[in-house]
C-alpha cells in the first residue's frame, strides 16, 4: 500500500504554508489556510486560536497600511507585542513597526511615553547595534525634546545587549551625571549598574535620600572601581578651586551630587598631578562637610587620612 505523504502530514504542511504567508506579510492567505485546517479539524482549539490571533493582527496591520505615518497607530500596535508569542508573526509585527517608524520625518525624535521609540523597538527585535546608533542619533540633535538621561541610559542598555561593556558604562555614567532623575533604574539592562544601585541603596540608606541615589551613583561607581574620573586638566581660563565649588554648592543645592563628583575629580587631580597640599586640604574639607559618608568612603579607597578628616 503506497503512503500518501501529503494526506498523512496535511496539518503540518498547511501550518508551514501558513507560516510562509505570514513571513511574506500576506495574512489574508494565511487566514485562508487556517480556515482550511479548521474545516478539516472543527474541534481543534489550537487552530481556532491561531485563526483568531492572525485575524486580529491582520486588522491592526491593515490599519497601518491605510493610515501610514501615524505614530499613534504604530504605538497601538506595539501595546500588543508583550502578549504576542507566535514565533513567525511576532518578527513580522516588529518589522512593520520598524519600517513605519523609520518612514516618519524625524524617527529618532519620536517618543510616546513611557518607552515607545524606534530604538526600543529595535532592541525588542534583537537589533542592538542599530538601537544604539538610533539613540546616539537622537542625542546628537541638540533640540531633542526627549530627556537626555533617559536616552543615554537606553543607549547604555543597547550597548550592553550588543556586548559593548566599555561603551555602555560610559553611556550610563553620562546619563547619571547629566540627568539622573530621568534614568529608569528599574529597567537597566546592565547587571553591574543594577548591582551598583542596589549596593548604594543598602549601604547609604541612612545618608542619602532614596530619590537622590541615582545622582550619587557616579561617585559610588568610582569608589567601587566601575567608573573612571576625567583626569585631564581643566581648560585654561577655567581653573577650579575649593572656593569655586563652595559657590556652586550655594547656588545649586539641588546639584550637590554632581558637584561632589566634580570635587572628587578635582581632588584626585590635585593629589596625583599638581600635588598642592593646601588646595587638597581645602577641597577635602568641603567634600567632608558636604557628604561625610562619601568622604569617608573616599579616604578608605585611597588609603589615607588627612587633616580634613579630623
N, C-alpha and C positions, 0 to 999 in steps of 0.2 A: 504494500500500500504506500503510495507516494505522499509525503507530507506536504501540506500547503503552508509554507513558511509565513506567508502574509497573514493568513487566517489565524494561525497559531500565535502570531505576535502582533495582531492587529492593534490592540490597545497601546502597546509600547511604541509601535511605529507611528501611529497617529499622534501620540503625545510628542514624539520627537519632531514630527512635521509641524505641530502647533508651535513648538519652541522656535523652529526656524522662522516661521512667520513673525513671531514676536521679535526676534533678533532683527528682522527686516523692518520693524515698526509697522507691520501690517496686521493690526489687531483685529480687523474685520475678518480676514481669512482665518486667523487663529480661532476666533469665536465660531466660525463655521465648522472647524474641525472638532471643537469641543461639543458642538451640537450633535455632530455625527456620533461621537463617543457616547453622549448621554442617551441618544436614541437606541444605541446598542446595549447600554447598561443603565436603564432608567432608575435603578435603585442605588447607583454608585454615588455616595455623598461627596467623595473626593472630587470627582469630575464636575458635579454640580457646583461645588465651591469654586473650582477653577473657572468655570464659566461665569459665575457671578463676579469673581475678582477681576477677571480680564475685561468684562463688560463695563464695570465701574471705572477702571483706568482708561478704557477706550474713550469714555465720555469726557474724562478730565483732560486727556491729551488732545482730544478733538477741539476742546475749548481753547487750548493754547494755539492750535493751528488757525482757528477762526479769529483770534484776537492776539496776534503776535506783538511783542514789545511791551507786554503788560506785566511789570514785576509783581503786582498784587496777585495776578492769576498764577504766576510761577510759584509764589510763596504758598498759595493754597495747595498746590501740588506737593510741595516739599513737606507739608504738615502730615501727609500720609506715609512718608517714607519709613518712619520708625516701625510701623506695623507691616510694612511690605517685605516679606521674606522670600517671595518667589525668585529663585536663583537666576532665571532668564529675564523676567520682567523688570526686576529692580535696576540692573545696569542700564536698561533702555530708558527708564524714567530719569535716572541720573544724567544720561546723555542729553535728554530733552531739556532738562533744567540748565545744564551747562551751555548748550547751544543757545537757549533762549536768553540767558543772562549775558552771554558774550555778544549777542546781537543788539544789546542796549547801547545807547550813545556813550555812556560812561560806566561800563560794567563794574570796574573796581570801586567806584564810589557809591554803588547801590547797596544799601543795607536796610533791611526791615527787621527791627528789634524782635527778639534779642540776638539772633545769630544767623539770619538768612542773608548770606553773602556768597558771591561766587567762590571765594577761597574756601569757605566752609563746605560748599557742595563738592568742590574738587577734593578736599580731604576725605569726605564721605565716600567718594569714588576711588580712594586709594591713590590719587594723583598728587602726592605730597610736594614734590619739587615744583610743580605748576602752581600749587596753592601758595607756597612760599613766595614765588615770583609775583603772584596776584596781590598778596598783602604788601609786598615791597613796592609795587607799582602804586597802590593806594597811598602808602606812606610818602612816596615821592611827590605826591600832589599836595603842596602846602595849603591848599584851600579845602582839603578834605573835611567833611563835616563829621567824620567818624572819629571817636576818641582815640588818640594815638596809643595810649596804654593798652586798650583793647586790641587794636590792630597788631601792635608789636608782640603782645602775648600770643595772639593767634599765629603770627609768623613763627614765633618760637615753637609752638605746637607742631606746625607743619615741618619745620626743620628737624624737630625731634623725631617725628614719624619717618622722615626721609633719611634718618641716620646721621645727620649733621649735628653732632652734640655740641661742638665748639660754637658753631653759628647760633644754635638755639639758646645757649647760655648768654651770649652777647645780646640777643634779642630780648630775652626775659629781663636782663639787667637794665636795658634801655627802657623797657616798659615800666619797671618798678621805680626807676629814677624819674622818668618824665611825668608819669600819670598813674600812680599806683592804685588810686581808688577806683579806676575803671577796669582793672585786671580781674578776670574771673578766676579766682584762685581755685574754686571748686571743680573747674573743668580742665585745669592744666594737665597736659599730656606727659610732661617730663617728671619722672619719679623723683629725681634729685630735688627739683624745685618743690614738689609736693611735700617731700620729707623735710626740706628746709623750713617750709611754712609751718608744718606740724611741730617741729622742734622748737621754734620760737614761741609758738602758742604755749607749749608746755613749760619751757624754761623762763620765758619772760612774762608769764601770766600776771604777776603782781606788779610789774614795772611798766608794761605797755598796754594801752587800751586795745581791745580786740580789733576795732576798725582801723587802727594805725599799724597793725602788724605788717601788711604788705609794704608800707612805706619804709619800714626798718629792715626789710629783707636784704637790700643791697649791703648794708653794714654787716648784718648777721651772716650773709653769704661769704663776705670776705673773711670774717672771723672763723668760719668753718672751712676755709680753703676752696670755696667754689667759685667765687667771683674774683676778678683782678681789679686793682686800682689803676686809674690812668696816671701813671707816674711821670709822664713827660712834663717838663717845667711849664708853668703858666706863661702865656704870651707876654712879650714885652709891653709895658704900659698897663698891665693888669696884675700887678704884684699883689699877692694876697698876704694877709697878716691876721693875727688874732683880733685886732680892732675891727677889721673888715667883717669878720664873721660875727662879732658881737653886734654890729649894726644890723646885719642881715637878720639875726635872730630877733632883734627888737622890732624890725619892720615886717618880718614874715613869720610870725609864730606858728602858723599852720604848716610851714615847710621845714619844721625842725629836723625831721629825719633826713631830708635831702641835704640840709646844711651840715648836719653831723657827718654825713658821708663825705662831703667836701672838706670838712675839717680833718677827718681821718686821713684823707688823701694828702692834704697839706702837711699834716704832722709826719706822715711817712716820708714825704719829700724832704722835709727839714731834717728828719732823723738820718736818712740814708744818703742824701745827696748834698744838702747845704750844711749840715752839721752845725746849726745855730742853736746853741743850748738855751739862750734867752727866749727866742721865739718859740722853741719847742715847749718850754715850760709854760709860756703864756697860752698857747693854743691847747695844751693838755689840761690846764686848769679850766678853760672854757668848756672843753669836752666833758670833763668830770662834772661840772656844775650843771650842764645841760642834761646829761643822762648818765648817772653813776653806774647803772647796771652795765651798759655797753662799754663804758670806760674801763671798768674792772675786767671785763672780758678782753678788751684790747690789750691791757697791760699783761694779762695772763698769756695772750697769744705771743707777744713779742718777748716775753720772759724777762720783764724788768719792772722796777718800781722807780718812781721819780718823786721829787718834791711836790709835784702837783697832786699826787695821790695821797699825801699825808693829811 
